Amino acid sequence: MKLPKEIFFRGLKFYLVYIFIFAILLFAIQKPIEKKHIEAPSKNYMDLESRKKDRVALIESAEDALLVRLNLIESAEETLDISYYTLIDGKSTQLLLGSVLDAADRGVKVRILLDGIFHNLKGNLKDAIYGFKLHPNIDLKLYESFNLLSPWTWNNRLHDKLIISDKRLALIGGRNIGDKYFLIEIMKEQFVKDRDVVLFKEDSAEDVPSTVMDMKNYYNSLWNYKHSNEPIKKIKSRQKKKGNLFNENLRSIYKEFKGEYLKEINEIDWYDYTLETDSIKFVYNPIGRLNQDPWCLRELVNLASQTEKSIFIQSPYIIPSRNMKSKLNNYDIDLEKVNILTNSLSSSPNPFAIAGYYNNRKEMVDKVGQIYEFQGPESIHSKTYIFDDTISVIGSFNFDARSSYINSESMVVISSKEFTQQLKENVQVDLNNSLIVDKDYSYIYDDKVQEGKVSEYKKIIVGFLSKISFFLQYLL
C-alpha cells in the first residue's frame, strides 16, 4: 500500500526539521564541558623526561610515506593497530591491505578501526568486510556507524591516522590511505601533499614509559568505545565466497610486490633513521558525542602563549569559529608573531572548507603576521605547528572547529631543535610555491610563483557556500 503524497511530504518535512535540530542546531547550542585535566592514557603520562628515549623521524615524501607504512606492517611480530578516517580504492590501498593480510597470515593480531561513515568500504573495497571477518587474526570495527534516526551522531567522526606496530613503532600524521597521498605520478594535479612522523621506542622493555605506549593506550580507548562496533556479526555463504576471493586477490598482489621490493621495505634501520628528542608528548581529544572539551586546541594555544619569537601554522583548512576565537582571547598571544600557510582558492579541493576560510580571511590578514596561500597544482593536507625553533606539532588536527570540538584527533608535540630545523626546511618547499596575501587582500607579486587558476564555476560555488558556511562555522 502506497502512502498518499501528502502524508509522505509531511513526514519528509518533519524528518528534515528533526535533522536540522539534532544534527545542526544542537551543536550550536550545546556547550562543551571543559575539564581541568586531560585524561591520561598512561599512569606516567606527564613524565616527559622519561620519553627522551623515544626517537622520531619526519616522513615527508609520498614515496617514503608508502614505504614506511609497509615497513611498519612488515615489522610487526605480535600486534598491529591501525586507525584511519577513510580508505580510497587504488594501487596503494591494495598494497597496504595486502601487507596487513600478510601480517595476519604469519600470526600477527591485527585491529583495524575506521570511521563509520567515511570508511569508504564500498565498490571494490566492500568485500574487505567479508575477507577480514573470515580471518582469525583480523578484527575490524567502525567508529560511530551511520544511523538514520540518530542525526546527533553524524558529526562526531574518527579522524585519527595511526599505525602502531607491536609496542615499539608508531606512525601519526595527516595522510589517509589512497593513491592521491602516495602516487604523485598517477594522481598529478589531484595529488595531496601531506606529512607524517614515525616514533621509535629505543628501549624494548615494556615497563619503560613511552609515547608509543601512550598511543597504544589511546587506541585501546577508541577500540573499546561503546560506539565502535563490528560492521557485521555473522557472515553468509555468499559473503564467504566474496571474502575469500578478496583475500586471495590481495595475497596475489602483495606477493608479487613483496618479491620485488622486500629488501627495500626491510632495509630501514630505525635507530639510524630517527632523531633524538628532548621530549615527546602525545595529545588527543576526548572520545564522545556532541561538542567535546578541546584538548588539542588548548595544547596549541598554551604553546603559543609561551612562544617568544614565532608561531607557524600549516593547515589545509583555517576556520576559527567564535568559540575558538574566544579561547584564543583567553591567552596572551601576540598574533603578529603568527604566520599561516594554507590552501588558496585554486589549490583547495574542498569548496565548503575554503568558503569557511574566506569568511575569516580578511580578519586574519588584518591581525596576523603573514598568510601564505599555496598555489598548487596539488593541494596541501599537512597539519603542522611550529613554535620558535624548538617545538614541532604534527598530527591529524586541522585548525577549525570540527577538529577542536567534534572529531577524535591526535598529535605529537616534539621538543627538538634538530627535528624542528628539518621540519622548517621541508615547510619552506611549500612556502616557495605560495603567495603572500597583502594588507589589501590581494597577492604580493612574486616572479617565481605563478598564481593558480580558478574557474568561474568554482568562484560561484564558493561564493554561494560562503554565505551558508558563515552560519555553520562551528561544524566546519
C-alpha positions as CSV (number, residue, x, y, z in Angstrom):
1,M,0.0,0.0,0.0
2,K,1.4,3.4,-1.1
3,L,1.4,6.3,1.3
4,P,-0.6,9.3,0.0
5,K,1.8,12.1,-1.3
6,E,0.5,14.5,1.3
7,I,1.5,12.2,4.2
8,F,4.8,11.4,2.6
9,F,5.8,15.0,2.2
10,R,4.6,15.9,5.6
11,G,6.7,13.1,7.1
12,L,9.7,14.3,5.0
13,K,9.3,17.8,6.3
14,F,9.2,16.6,9.8
15,Y,12.3,14.5,9.3
16,L,14.2,17.4,7.8
17,V,13.3,19.6,10.8
18,Y,14.4,16.7,13.0
19,I,17.8,16.6,11.2
20,F,18.1,20.4,11.4
21,I,17.5,20.4,15.2
22,F,19.7,17.4,16.2
23,A,22.4,17.4,13.5
24,I,22.9,21.2,13.2
25,L,21.2,23.4,15.8
26,L,22.1,21.1,18.7
27,F,25.9,21.7,18.1
28,A,25.3,25.5,18.1
29,I,23.5,25.4,21.5
30,Q,25.3,22.7,23.4
31,K,28.5,24.0,25.1
32,P,31.5,21.7,25.7
33,I,32.1,20.8,29.3
34,E,35.7,21.7,29.9
35,K,37.7,19.5,32.2
36,K,40.6,20.7,34.3
37,H,42.9,17.8,33.4
38,I,43.3,15.7,30.4
39,E,42.5,12.0,30.9
40,A,45.9,10.4,30.8
41,P,46.4,7.4,28.5
42,S,49.2,6.1,30.8
43,K,49.9,6.3,34.6
44,N,53.2,8.2,33.9
45,Y,51.8,10.3,31.1
46,M,53.3,13.6,32.4
47,D,56.7,12.1,32.9
48,L,58.1,13.7,29.7
49,E,61.7,13.4,30.9
50,S,61.4,9.6,30.6
51,R,60.2,9.9,27.0
52,K,63.6,11.3,25.8
53,K,64.4,7.7,24.8
54,D,61.7,7.8,22.1
55,R,63.2,8.9,18.7
56,V,61.4,10.5,15.8
57,A,61.6,10.6,12.0
58,L,59.9,13.1,9.7
59,I,58.1,11.4,6.8
60,E,57.7,13.9,4.0
61,S,57.8,12.4,0.5
62,A,54.9,10.3,-0.8
63,E,57.3,7.5,-1.7
64,D,58.7,7.4,1.8
65,A,55.2,7.6,3.3
66,L,54.1,4.4,1.5
67,L,57.4,2.6,2.1
68,V,57.4,3.4,5.8
69,R,53.8,2.2,6.2
70,L,54.8,-1.1,4.5
71,N,57.8,-1.3,6.8
72,L,55.8,-0.9,10.0
73,I,53.3,-3.6,8.9
74,E,56.1,-5.9,7.7
75,S,58.0,-5.3,11.0
76,A,55.1,-6.4,13.2
77,E,55.6,-9.6,15.1
78,E,52.8,-9.7,17.6
79,T,50.3,-6.8,17.2
80,L,49.3,-4.3,14.6
81,D,46.8,-1.5,15.4
82,I,45.5,0.7,12.5
83,S,43.1,3.7,12.6
84,Y,42.0,5.7,9.6
85,Y,39.3,8.2,8.6
86,T,39.0,6.8,5.1
87,L,40.3,4.3,2.5
88,I,40.3,5.2,-1.2
89,D,40.4,2.2,-3.6
90,G,43.6,2.1,-5.7
91,K,47.0,0.5,-6.1
92,S,48.5,1.8,-2.8
93,T,45.4,0.8,-0.8
94,Q,45.5,-2.7,-2.3
95,L,49.2,-3.0,-1.4
96,L,48.7,-1.8,2.2
97,L,45.7,-4.0,2.7
98,G,47.7,-6.9,1.2
99,S,50.5,-6.3,3.6
100,V,48.1,-6.2,6.5
101,L,46.7,-9.6,5.4
102,D,50.2,-11.0,5.0
103,A,51.0,-9.9,8.6
104,A,47.8,-11.6,9.8
105,D,48.7,-14.8,7.9
106,R,52.0,-15.0,9.7
107,G,50.2,-14.8,13.1
108,V,50.1,-11.0,13.9
109,K,47.0,-9.9,15.7
110,V,45.5,-7.1,13.6
111,R,43.0,-4.5,14.7
112,I,41.6,-2.0,12.1
113,L,39.4,0.9,13.2
114,L,37.8,3.1,10.5
115,D,35.3,5.9,10.6
116,G,31.7,4.6,10.5
117,I,30.6,7.0,7.7
118,F,33.6,7.8,5.6
119,H,35.4,4.4,5.7
120,N,34.7,4.0,2.0
121,L,34.4,0.2,2.2
122,K,32.2,0.1,-0.9
123,G,32.6,-0.9,-4.5
124,N,35.8,-2.9,-4.9
125,L,36.6,-2.5,-1.2
126,K,33.2,-3.7,0.1
127,D,34.4,-7.3,0.2
128,A,37.1,-6.4,2.6
129,I,34.5,-6.5,5.3
130,Y,33.9,-10.2,4.5
131,G,37.5,-11.1,3.9
132,F,38.7,-9.6,7.2
133,K,35.8,-11.2,9.0
134,L,36.9,-14.6,7.8
135,H,40.5,-14.2,9.1
136,P,41.0,-15.3,12.7
137,N,43.8,-12.7,13.2
138,I,41.9,-9.7,11.9
139,D,39.3,-7.6,13.8
140,L,37.6,-4.8,12.0
141,K,35.4,-2.1,13.7
142,L,33.7,1.0,12.6
143,Y,33.5,4.1,14.8
144,E,30.0,5.6,15.1
145,S,28.3,4.0,12.1
146,F,25.6,5.9,10.3
147,N,22.2,5.7,11.9
148,L,19.3,7.3,10.0
149,L,17.4,8.0,13.2
150,S,20.3,9.5,15.3
151,P,21.5,12.6,13.5
152,W,23.3,13.9,16.6
153,T,25.8,11.1,15.9
154,W,26.6,12.1,12.4
155,N,29.1,14.8,13.2
156,N,31.5,13.1,15.6
157,R,33.9,11.4,13.3
158,L,37.1,9.4,13.8
159,H,39.8,11.5,12.3
160,D,43.0,9.8,13.7
161,K,45.6,8.4,11.3
162,L,47.6,5.9,13.3
163,I,49.6,2.7,12.8
164,I,51.1,1.1,15.9
165,S,53.5,-1.9,15.2
166,D,54.0,-4.0,18.3
167,K,54.9,-1.7,21.1
168,R,58.0,-0.1,19.6
169,L,57.0,1.7,16.4
170,A,54.1,4.1,15.7
171,L,53.1,6.4,12.8
172,I,50.9,9.5,13.2
173,G,50.1,12.2,10.6
174,G,47.6,13.6,8.2
175,R,47.6,11.1,5.4
176,N,44.6,8.9,4.7
177,I,45.0,5.7,2.6
178,G,44.7,6.3,-1.1
179,D,46.7,6.9,-4.3
180,K,46.4,10.7,-4.0
181,Y,48.6,10.6,-0.9
182,F,51.3,8.2,-2.2
183,L,51.4,8.1,-6.0
184,I,52.2,11.6,-7.4
185,E,53.0,10.3,-10.9
186,I,49.5,8.8,-11.3
187,M,47.4,11.5,-9.5
188,K,49.3,14.6,-10.7
189,E,47.1,17.6,-10.0
190,Q,44.9,15.6,-7.7
191,F,47.9,14.7,-5.6
192,V,47.7,15.8,-1.9
193,K,50.9,16.9,-0.1
194,D,51.0,15.7,3.5
195,R,53.3,14.8,6.4
196,D,53.8,12.1,9.0
197,V,56.0,11.3,11.9
198,V,57.3,7.9,13.0
199,L,58.1,7.3,16.7
200,F,60.6,4.6,17.6
201,K,60.8,3.3,21.2
202,E,64.5,2.6,21.6
203,D,64.2,0.6,24.8
204,S,62.2,-2.6,24.1
205,A,61.3,-3.2,27.8
206,E,57.5,-2.8,28.2
207,D,57.7,-1.1,31.6
208,V,59.7,1.9,30.2
209,P,57.5,5.0,29.7
210,S,57.0,5.7,26.1
211,T,54.9,7.9,23.8
212,V,54.3,4.8,21.6
213,M,52.6,3.1,24.6
214,D,50.6,6.3,25.2
215,M,49.4,6.0,21.6
216,K,48.6,2.3,22.1
217,N,46.6,3.0,25.2
218,Y,44.6,5.8,23.4
219,Y,44.0,3.3,20.6
220,N,42.6,0.9,23.1
221,S,40.2,3.6,24.3
222,L,39.0,4.2,20.7
223,W,38.7,0.4,20.1
224,N,36.7,-0.2,23.3
225,Y,34.5,2.8,22.9
226,K,30.9,1.6,23.2
227,H,30.0,3.0,19.7
228,S,32.9,1.3,17.9
229,N,31.3,-1.9,16.5
230,E,31.9,-4.7,14.0
231,P,30.2,-3.9,10.6
232,I,28.7,-7.5,10.5
233,K,28.2,-10.1,13.3
234,K,27.7,-13.2,11.1
235,I,28.8,-14.0,7.6
236,K,26.7,-15.8,5.0
237,S,27.9,-18.4,2.5
238,R,27.7,-15.9,-0.5
239,Q,29.7,-13.4,1.5
240,K,32.3,-16.0,2.4
241,K,32.9,-16.6,-1.3
242,K,33.4,-12.9,-1.9
243,G,35.6,-12.6,1.1
244,N,37.8,-15.5,0.1
245,L,38.2,-14.1,-3.4
246,F,39.0,-10.7,-2.0
247,N,41.7,-12.1,0.3
248,E,43.3,-14.2,-2.4
249,N,43.4,-11.2,-4.7
250,L,45.2,-9.2,-2.0
251,R,47.6,-12.0,-1.4
252,S,48.5,-12.3,-5.1
253,I,49.0,-8.5,-5.4
254,Y,51.2,-8.3,-2.3
255,K,53.2,-11.4,-3.1
256,E,54.2,-10.0,-6.5
257,F,55.2,-6.6,-4.9
258,K,57.0,-8.2,-2.0
259,G,59.1,-10.4,-4.2
260,E,60.4,-7.3,-6.0
261,Y,60.6,-4.8,-3.1
262,L,61.1,-6.7,0.1
263,K,64.7,-5.7,0.6
264,E,63.8,-2.0,0.1
265,I,60.9,-2.3,2.6
266,N,63.1,-4.0,5.3
267,E,66.3,-2.1,5.0
268,I,65.2,0.8,7.3
269,D,67.3,0.9,10.4
270,W,65.0,2.9,12.7
271,Y,67.8,3.9,15.1
272,D,69.8,5.5,12.2
273,Y,66.7,6.8,10.5
274,T,65.4,8.7,13.6
275,L,66.5,11.7,15.7
276,E,66.8,12.2,19.4
277,T,64.4,14.5,21.2
278,D,64.3,16.5,24.4
279,S,60.8,15.3,25.0
280,I,57.7,14.0,23.2
281,K,54.1,14.4,24.3
282,F,51.1,12.6,22.8
283,V,47.9,14.8,22.8
284,Y,44.4,13.8,21.8
285,N,40.8,14.9,22.0
286,P,38.2,13.3,24.3
287,I,36.2,10.4,22.8
288,G,32.5,11.0,22.8
289,R,29.4,12.6,21.2
290,L,28.4,16.2,20.7
291,N,30.9,19.1,21.5
292,Q,33.9,17.9,23.5
293,D,36.5,19.6,25.6
294,P,39.1,21.0,23.1
295,W,42.2,19.3,24.5
296,C,44.3,19.6,21.3
297,L,43.4,23.2,20.7
298,R,44.2,24.0,24.4
299,E,47.6,22.4,24.0
300,L,48.3,24.6,20.9
301,V,47.2,27.9,22.5
302,N,49.2,27.0,25.6
303,L,52.3,26.6,23.5
304,A,51.5,29.8,21.5
305,S,51.2,31.8,24.8
306,Q,54.7,30.7,25.8
307,T,56.3,31.4,22.4
308,E,58.9,34.2,22.3
309,K,59.7,34.7,18.6
310,S,57.5,32.9,16.1
311,I,54.4,30.8,15.6
312,F,53.8,28.9,12.4
313,I,50.5,27.2,11.4
314,Q,50.1,25.0,8.4
315,S,46.6,23.5,7.9
316,P,44.6,22.8,4.8
317,Y,41.6,24.5,6.5
318,I,41.9,27.6,8.7
319,I,38.4,28.3,10.0
320,P,38.4,29.8,13.5
321,S,34.9,29.6,15.0
322,R,33.6,32.0,17.6
323,N,34.4,29.5,20.4
324,M,38.0,29.1,19.1
325,K,38.5,32.9,18.9
326,S,37.1,33.2,22.5
327,K,39.7,30.6,23.7
328,L,42.5,32.4,21.9
329,N,41.5,35.7,23.6
330,N,41.9,34.0,27.0
331,Y,45.6,33.7,26.4
332,D,48.3,36.3,26.0
333,I,49.2,35.6,22.3
334,D,50.9,38.1,20.1
335,L,49.1,37.4,16.8
336,E,51.7,39.4,14.8
337,K,54.1,36.6,15.5
338,V,51.8,34.2,13.7
339,N,52.5,33.1,10.1
340,I,50.0,30.9,8.4
341,L,50.2,28.5,5.4
342,T,47.0,27.2,3.9
343,N,45.4,26.3,0.6
344,S,44.4,29.0,-1.9
345,L,41.1,29.1,-3.7
346,S,42.8,27.4,-6.6
347,S,44.5,24.6,-4.7
348,S,41.8,23.7,-2.3
349,P,39.8,20.6,-3.2
350,N,37.1,21.3,-0.5
351,P,34.7,24.1,-1.6
352,F,32.9,24.2,1.8
353,A,36.1,24.5,3.7
354,I,37.6,27.2,1.5
355,A,34.3,29.0,1.8
356,G,34.6,28.9,5.6
357,Y,38.2,30.2,5.3
358,Y,37.2,33.1,3.1
359,N,34.7,34.2,5.6
360,N,37.6,34.8,8.1
361,R,40.3,35.7,5.6
362,K,40.2,39.5,5.9
363,E,40.1,39.4,9.7
364,M,43.1,37.1,9.8
365,V,45.1,39.2,7.3
366,D,44.5,42.2,9.5
367,K,45.6,40.6,12.7
368,V,48.4,38.0,12.0
369,G,51.9,38.4,10.6
370,Q,51.6,36.9,7.2
371,I,49.3,34.5,5.4
372,Y,50.8,32.3,2.6
373,E,48.4,30.6,0.2
374,F,49.6,27.6,-1.6
375,Q,49.2,27.8,-5.4
376,G,49.2,24.2,-6.4
377,P,48.7,22.5,-8.8
378,E,48.5,20.0,-5.9
379,S,46.8,20.7,-2.6
380,I,48.3,20.7,0.9
381,H,46.8,18.5,3.6
382,S,49.6,18.7,6.3
383,K,48.7,19.7,9.8
384,T,51.9,21.3,11.2
385,Y,52.5,23.8,14.0
386,I,56.0,25.2,14.9
387,F,56.8,27.3,18.0
388,D,60.1,29.2,17.9
389,D,63.0,26.9,16.9
390,T,62.4,24.0,19.2
391,I,58.7,22.8,19.3
392,S,57.0,21.0,16.5
393,V,53.5,19.6,16.4
394,I,52.3,17.1,13.8
395,G,49.1,15.0,13.6
396,S,45.5,14.9,12.4
397,F,44.4,18.3,13.9
398,N,43.1,20.9,11.4
399,F,42.8,24.5,12.7
400,D,39.0,24.5,12.6
401,A,36.0,23.9,15.0
402,R,35.5,20.4,13.8
403,S,39.0,19.3,14.8
404,S,38.7,21.4,18.0
405,Y,35.4,20.3,19.4
406,I,33.8,17.4,17.4
407,N,36.2,14.9,15.9
408,S,38.6,12.4,17.5
409,E,42.0,13.9,16.8
410,S,45.6,13.2,17.9
411,M,49.0,14.8,17.5
412,V,52.5,14.7,18.9
413,V,54.4,17.6,20.5
414,I,58.1,17.2,19.8
415,S,60.8,19.2,21.6
416,S,63.9,19.0,19.4
417,K,65.9,21.8,17.7
418,E,67.3,19.3,15.1
419,F,63.8,17.9,14.2
420,T,62.3,21.4,14.1
421,Q,65.0,22.6,11.7
422,Q,64.4,19.7,9.4
423,L,60.7,20.3,9.5
424,K,61.2,24.0,8.7
425,E,63.3,23.1,5.7
426,N,60.5,20.9,4.3
427,V,57.9,23.5,5.1
428,Q,59.9,26.0,3.1
429,V,59.3,23.9,-0.1
430,D,55.6,24.6,0.2
431,L,56.2,28.3,1.1
432,N,58.3,28.6,-2.1
433,N,55.2,27.7,-4.1
434,S,52.9,30.1,-2.2
435,L,51.9,33.7,-2.4
436,I,51.7,36.2,0.5
437,V,48.3,37.9,1.0
438,D,48.8,41.7,1.1
439,K,47.0,44.0,3.5
440,D,44.6,44.9,0.7
441,Y,43.8,41.1,0.5
442,S,45.3,40.7,-2.9
443,Y,48.6,38.8,-3.5
444,I,52.0,40.3,-3.3
445,Y,53.7,39.7,-6.6
446,D,56.4,37.1,-6.8
447,D,58.0,36.4,-10.2
448,K,58.9,32.9,-9.0
449,V,55.4,31.8,-8.2
450,Q,52.5,31.7,-10.6
451,E,49.1,32.4,-9.2
452,G,46.8,29.3,-9.6
453,K,43.9,29.5,-12.0
454,V,40.4,29.4,-10.6
455,S,37.4,28.6,-12.8
456,E,34.4,30.9,-12.8
457,Y,32.3,27.9,-11.8
458,K,34.4,27.3,-8.6
459,K,34.2,31.0,-7.8
460,I,30.4,31.0,-8.0
461,I,30.1,27.8,-5.9
462,V,32.5,29.0,-3.2
463,G,30.8,32.4,-3.1
464,F,27.4,30.7,-2.6
465,L,28.8,28.3,0.0
466,S,30.4,31.2,2.0
467,K,27.0,32.6,2.7
468,I,25.9,29.3,4.1
469,S,29.1,28.4,5.9
470,F,29.1,31.7,7.7
471,F,26.3,30.3,9.9
472,L,27.9,26.8,10.2
473,Q,31.5,27.6,11.2
474,Y,31.0,25.6,14.4
475,L,30.6,22.5,12.2
476,L,33.4,23.1,9.7
